[in-house]
Every structure is written in structure tokens, then in C-alpha cells.
Amino acid sequence: MDINYELYKVFYYVASTLSFSEASKQLFISQSAVSQSIKTLERKLDQVLFIRSTKKVQLTPEGEILLRHVEPAMNLIKRGEAQLLDSASTGGQIRIGASDTICRYFLVPFIERFHKAFPGAHIKVTNATSIQSVELLNSGQVDFIVVNSPNAYLGSVTKIKRIKIFQDVFLANQSFKELKGRQLSFQELLEYPILMLDKKSTTSEFLHNLFQQHHLDLVPEAELSSNDLLIDLARIGLGIAFLPDYCIPPDDPDLFVVKTKEELPSRELLAVHSQHLPLSKAASAFLNYFEEV
């Protein structure tokens, strides 16, 4: 089928922004040219790709199918362009996907080190849960991701580097001081308000699966999107927070770790990239820092 790249490029920008006017701004062409390109593409494909109204633009089911294929291709082209620029300069760029927790409590020192070594490099960090980060990698929106493991969403086409082992803990404040020095079973923990990350996280999946293995149904008091919020709520005595040990505030007299009778399995932080796509020099240099962890 004789459809040139420019038509798919216009389609991608309209589908990404759901706006003909915004697409025209990003493409530096007129809105009428955008509209004409979409009409041409729809005619060549014999499909309606967008539902147009005065207030908004929506993808049709056929448009959604096309976007799922065009988006990775566009990201792959962008990645190729970036790597060509990288090879021609000492800067380059890296695109990282990771949760805000991993960024704040683990990645910041490495980002600082990279910035000092390559001050001309562009660093883009996209915050997403470990589950969503896999989607970013699969769609080509990032060069590599740093995620928690176990992670059932990682596919076979990824190359994995294990970079850190950590333990999860239950953290409480002095409102639960009667638990100090004790070891609680999972069954006994259910008698207390549990604070944890929401269901869209690998940490939530991990804890729910752990309780299910002991034939227990975990119903948390609160499910949040941030470990920082979990710590804040634990600090005011709202409940017992479940979080990675590397997030525990150092030397905080108000907080202590609640011990459990059942062993909490350790987990890992992984650096993951596609084994079928070459890494840029900048991304390879960043990943080499993890050799020393």
C-alpha cells in the first residue's frame, strides 16, 4: 500500500494529542494541512480513524489499533535519531522509566554522577509504577527501566541486570509501641490497620500474594500511590505501613520496624532494556554504574 511516512507521522501526533490544532503546532504545519493528511490516510486505508466533534477528537476502534502499531514505530525512529546525535556528540541523551520511589531513594545519586560526567547530556526520567514502566519500555518510550522484581509483566525480549537486593518491612509509630520486641504472624497483623501501595504496583501484588499463600485475605486500611505518603501516615499513627527498607527515614525516633513470624522474601531492583535494540553510548555508560552496586 502506497502510504508515505508523513501521513503516519501526522496521524501519530493527532492521535497522541487528540487535537488537530495541537498537532499542527508540534508539526509546524497548518491545521488544514493536518486535516487534509488525515483525510488522505483514511481514504487510502478505507477506514475512519477519528471521531470529530466541535469539542473533542476521539480515536475510533480502528484508529486505536493503528496507533498501537504506529506509536512503537515512531518511538523507534526517534530513538534512532537520538543515537545518531549521540554518536556525533559527547552528550547524547538517556530516557529512564522508574517509579518515584526508585528515583528518589535509589537513582538520584547515579543521575547526579552521570550529570557531572556528561554535563551536555539530556536526561529524561519518566515516573511510572514498575508495571507501567514495562509498558514504556515495550512501546519504545524509554531506553531502559529500573523496576522491582518479582515483576510478572517483564517479557522474554528483555535483558535484565540485577542491581540491588532489598527487604520489605512493616513500619509503625509509637501508637503501636506494644508491638516492639514482638513477632507478629500475618494473621495477627490483620488485626491492625495496614497501609500499602495501590493495586497498580508490584509491591501491592507481592504482599497480597504473600498473604494468599497463607490463605489470608488482606484488606488494607489505605492504598496510596506514594511511599512517602505511607511514611507520613505511619508517622501520625494512622496504621502500619508496608514499604521497602531503603525508604525508611534514618534515625527517626518515632518509627520502628514491626517484626513478623513469617519470613518476608527479599526482592530485587532490576535494570531492564530490550535485547533486540542497541543502547546508546549514554545509556550504556549509565548502566555501567550499576556494576559497582
C-alpha positions as CSV (number, residue, x, y, z in Angstrom):
1,M,0.0,0.0,0.0
2,D,1.5,3.3,-1.1
3,I,1.3,5.4,2.1
4,N,4.2,7.7,2.9
5,Y,5.7,8.2,6.3
6,E,4.5,11.7,6.7
7,L,0.8,10.6,6.8
8,Y,1.5,8.2,9.6
9,K,3.6,10.9,11.4
10,V,0.6,13.3,11.2
11,F,-1.7,10.5,12.4
12,Y,0.6,9.8,15.4
13,Y,0.6,13.5,16.5
14,V,-3.1,13.9,16.2
15,A,-3.7,10.5,18.0
16,S,-1.3,11.4,20.8
17,T,-2.7,14.9,21.4
18,L,-6.3,14.2,20.4
19,S,-6.2,17.7,18.9
20,F,-5.8,18.8,15.3
21,S,-4.6,22.3,16.4
22,E,-2.0,20.9,18.9
23,A,-0.7,18.5,16.3
24,S,-0.3,21.4,13.8
25,K,1.7,23.3,16.4
26,Q,4.0,20.4,17.1
27,L,4.5,19.6,13.4
28,F,4.9,23.2,12.4
29,I,2.3,22.9,9.7
30,S,-1.2,24.4,9.2
31,Q,-4.2,22.9,10.8
32,S,-5.8,22.5,7.4
33,A,-2.7,20.5,6.2
34,V,-3.1,18.2,9.2
35,S,-6.8,17.7,8.5
36,Q,-6.1,17.0,4.8
37,S,-3.4,14.5,5.7
38,I,-5.8,12.6,8.0
39,K,-8.4,12.5,5.3
40,T,-5.9,11.2,2.8
41,L,-4.8,8.5,5.2
42,E,-8.4,7.5,6.0
43,R,-9.1,7.3,2.2
44,K,-6.1,5.2,1.5
45,L,-6.8,2.8,4.4
46,D,-10.6,2.9,3.7
47,Q,-11.1,3.3,7.4
48,V,-12.4,6.1,9.7
49,L,-9.7,6.8,12.3
50,F,-11.1,9.7,14.3
51,I,-14.5,10.8,15.6
52,R,-14.5,14.6,15.2
53,S,-16.8,17.0,17.0
54,T,-16.7,20.7,17.9
55,K,-15.4,19.9,21.4
56,K,-13.1,17.0,21.1
57,V,-11.4,14.4,18.9
58,Q,-11.6,10.7,19.7
59,L,-9.9,7.6,18.1
60,T,-12.2,5.1,16.6
61,P,-11.5,1.4,17.4
62,E,-9.7,1.2,14.0
63,G,-7.7,4.3,15.0
64,E,-6.7,2.7,18.3
65,I,-5.5,-0.4,16.5
66,L,-3.4,1.6,14.1
67,L,-1.9,3.7,17.0
68,R,-0.8,0.6,18.8
69,H,1.4,-0.2,15.8
70,V,2.4,3.4,14.8
71,E,3.5,4.5,18.2
72,P,6.3,2.0,18.7
73,A,7.5,2.7,15.2
74,M,7.6,6.4,15.8
75,N,9.4,5.9,19.1
76,L,11.9,3.6,17.4
77,I,12.6,6.3,14.7
78,K,13.1,8.9,17.5
79,R,15.4,6.6,19.3
80,G,17.5,6.0,16.1
81,E,17.7,9.8,15.6
82,A,18.8,10.3,19.2
83,Q,21.5,7.6,18.9
84,L,22.9,9.2,15.7
85,L,23.1,12.5,17.5
86,D,24.7,10.7,20.4
87,S,27.4,9.3,18.2
88,A,28.1,12.7,16.8
89,S,28.5,14.4,20.2
90,T,29.9,13.8,23.7
91,G,26.5,14.4,25.2
92,G,23.7,12.3,23.9
93,Q,20.6,11.5,25.9
94,I,19.1,8.9,28.1
95,R,15.5,8.1,28.8
96,I,14.7,6.2,32.0
97,G,11.5,4.8,33.3
98,A,11.1,4.2,37.1
99,S,8.8,4.8,40.0
100,D,9.1,7.9,42.0
101,T,10.2,5.8,45.0
102,I,13.1,4.2,43.0
103,C,14.0,7.6,41.6
104,R,14.1,9.3,44.9
105,Y,15.6,6.7,47.1
106,F,17.9,4.9,44.6
107,L,18.5,6.6,41.3
108,V,19.3,10.2,42.3
109,P,23.0,9.6,43.2
110,F,23.5,7.8,39.9
111,I,21.8,10.6,37.9
112,E,24.0,13.2,39.7
113,R,27.1,11.2,38.9
114,F,26.1,10.9,35.2
115,H,25.3,14.6,35.0
116,K,28.7,15.5,36.4
117,A,30.5,13.1,33.9
118,F,28.4,14.2,30.9
119,P,27.1,17.7,31.6
120,G,26.0,18.1,28.0
121,A,23.7,15.0,28.0
122,H,20.0,15.3,28.2
123,I,18.4,13.2,30.9
124,K,14.7,12.4,30.8
125,V,13.1,10.4,33.6
126,T,9.5,9.2,33.3
127,N,7.9,8.4,36.6
128,A,5.6,5.3,36.4
129,T,5.0,2.2,38.5
130,S,7.1,-0.8,37.9
131,I,4.2,-2.3,36.0
132,Q,3.7,0.8,33.8
133,S,7.4,1.1,33.3
134,V,7.4,-2.2,31.4
135,E,4.7,-0.7,29.1
136,L,7.0,2.3,28.5
137,L,9.9,0.0,27.6
138,N,7.7,-2.1,25.3
139,S,6.5,0.9,23.4
140,G,10.0,2.3,23.0
141,Q,9.4,5.4,25.0
142,V,12.4,4.8,27.3
143,D,15.9,3.3,26.8
144,F,15.8,1.3,30.0
145,I,13.8,0.9,33.1
146,V,14.6,0.3,36.8
147,V,11.9,-1.8,38.4
148,N,11.0,-4.0,41.3
149,S,11.2,-7.8,41.0
150,P,9.2,-10.1,41.1
151,N,7.5,-8.4,38.1
152,A,5.2,-10.7,36.1
153,Y,5.0,-8.1,33.3
154,L,8.5,-8.5,32.1
155,G,8.7,-10.3,28.8
156,S,11.3,-12.7,27.3
157,V,12.7,-10.0,25.0
158,T,14.3,-8.0,27.8
159,K,17.8,-8.0,29.0
160,I,18.0,-7.9,32.8
161,K,20.7,-6.7,35.2
162,R,20.2,-7.3,38.9
163,I,21.4,-4.3,40.8
164,K,20.1,-4.4,44.4
165,I,18.6,-6.8,46.8
166,F,16.2,-5.3,49.4
167,Q,13.8,-6.3,52.1
168,D,10.3,-5.0,52.7
169,V,9.3,-4.1,56.2
170,F,6.2,-3.1,58.3
171,L,6.7,0.3,59.8
172,A,4.8,1.8,62.7
173,N,5.0,4.7,65.2
174,Q,4.8,4.8,69.0
175,S,1.0,4.4,68.8
176,F,1.8,0.7,68.3
177,K,4.6,0.6,70.9
178,E,3.1,-2.6,72.4
179,L,4.4,-4.4,69.3
180,K,8.0,-3.5,69.9
181,G,10.1,-6.6,70.6
182,R,7.3,-8.9,69.4
183,Q,7.0,-11.1,66.3
184,L,3.5,-10.9,64.8
185,S,2.1,-13.6,62.5
186,F,0.4,-12.5,59.3
187,Q,-2.9,-13.5,60.9
188,E,-2.2,-11.2,63.9
189,L,-1.2,-8.3,61.5
190,L,-4.7,-8.4,60.0
191,E,-6.0,-7.1,63.4
192,Y,-4.2,-3.8,62.7
193,P,-4.7,-1.1,60.0
194,I,-2.3,-1.8,57.2
195,L,-1.2,1.0,54.9
196,M,0.3,0.0,51.5
197,L,0.7,1.0,47.8
198,D,-2.2,0.7,45.5
199,K,-3.1,-2.3,43.4
200,K,-1.3,-1.0,40.3
201,S,2.1,-1.6,41.9
202,T,4.3,-4.7,42.1
203,T,4.7,-4.1,45.8
204,S,0.9,-4.5,46.3
205,E,0.8,-7.6,44.2
206,F,3.8,-9.0,46.2
207,L,2.1,-8.5,49.6
208,H,-1.3,-9.7,48.5
209,N,0.2,-12.9,47.0
210,L,2.2,-13.4,50.2
211,F,-0.9,-13.3,52.4
212,Q,-2.8,-15.5,49.9
213,Q,-0.1,-18.1,50.2
214,H,-1.0,-18.3,53.9
215,H,-4.7,-18.5,53.0
216,L,-5.3,-14.9,54.3
217,D,-7.3,-12.1,52.7
218,L,-5.5,-8.8,53.1
219,V,-7.8,-5.8,53.3
220,P,-5.7,-2.7,53.8
221,E,-6.8,0.4,55.7
222,A,-5.5,2.6,52.9
223,E,-3.9,2.2,49.5
224,L,-1.8,5.1,48.2
225,S,0.4,5.8,45.2
226,S,3.4,7.1,47.2
227,N,5.7,5.5,49.8
228,D,6.4,9.0,51.1
229,L,2.7,9.3,52.0
230,L,2.7,5.9,53.6
231,I,5.6,7.0,55.8
232,D,3.8,10.3,56.7
233,L,0.6,8.4,57.6
234,A,2.6,5.8,59.7
235,R,4.3,8.7,61.5
236,I,0.9,10.1,62.7
237,G,-0.3,6.7,63.8
238,L,-2.9,6.0,61.1
239,G,-1.6,2.5,60.6
240,I,1.3,0.2,59.9
241,A,3.0,0.9,56.6
242,F,4.4,-1.7,54.2
243,L,7.4,-0.4,52.2
244,P,10.9,-1.2,51.0
245,D,13.6,-0.9,53.7
246,Y,15.6,1.5,51.6
247,C,12.8,4.1,52.1
248,I,13.0,4.0,55.9
249,P,13.9,7.5,57.2
250,P,17.3,7.3,59.1
251,D,17.4,7.9,62.8
252,D,13.7,8.6,63.2
253,P,12.8,8.0,66.9
254,D,9.1,7.9,66.2
255,L,9.2,5.0,63.9
256,F,10.2,1.3,64.3
257,V,10.0,-1.9,62.3
258,V,7.3,-4.5,63.3
259,K,8.9,-7.9,63.1
260,T,6.9,-10.9,61.6
261,K,7.0,-14.6,62.4
262,E,6.8,-15.5,58.8
263,E,9.8,-14.6,56.7
264,L,9.4,-11.9,54.2
265,P,11.2,-12.9,51.0
266,S,13.7,-10.5,49.7
267,R,13.1,-8.7,46.4
268,E,15.4,-7.1,43.8
269,L,15.8,-3.9,41.8
270,L,16.4,-4.7,38.1
271,A,17.7,-2.5,35.3
272,V,16.0,-3.7,32.1
273,H,16.3,-2.9,28.4
274,S,15.3,-4.6,25.2
275,Q,17.8,-7.2,23.9
276,H,16.8,-6.5,20.3
277,L,17.5,-2.8,20.3
278,P,21.0,-1.3,20.7
279,L,21.7,1.0,23.6
280,S,23.1,4.5,23.1
281,K,26.5,5.3,24.4
282,A,25.0,7.5,27.1
283,A,22.6,4.7,28.2
284,S,25.4,2.1,28.3
285,A,27.5,4.5,30.3
286,F,24.7,5.0,32.9
287,L,24.0,1.2,33.2
288,N,27.7,0.6,33.8
289,Y,27.4,2.5,37.1
290,F,25.3,-0.4,38.4
291,E,28.3,-2.8,38.0
292,E,29.6,-1.4,41.2
293,V,26.4,-1.9,43.3
